[in-house]
Amino acid sequence: MTIHVNIGEAKTRLSELVAAAMRGEEVVLSKAGAPQVRLAPVRELSEAQRDAIVRRRLNTLGIWKGKVSDDDAMLAPSMTDQEVEERWNRKFGPAA
């Protein structure tokens, strides 16, 4: 049995739809009447499959090796401590 549901309706019925998919029912989410997504339970991966995923991810991240320094990762704070304190006080009142 296939369950066809509009994406907007799926937002309110997500738990129910996930349970149906876990029972083995096919759940298809549609937008404007056109199928967009199929919900399916996640299969347990074998150790070899997990290792292959890890290798692909490491290879992908490896392209940045040597191109980004630790200094690039340092971001300036978006607000000073004083601005944070003022915002806190406006929102919650002065700290006790």
Secondary structure, DSSP 8 states (H G I E B T S, - for coil): -EEEEEHHHHHHSHHHHHHHHHTT-EEEEEETTEEEEEE-------HHHHHHHHHHHHHHHHTTTTTS-HHHH----SS-HHHHHHHHHHHH-S--
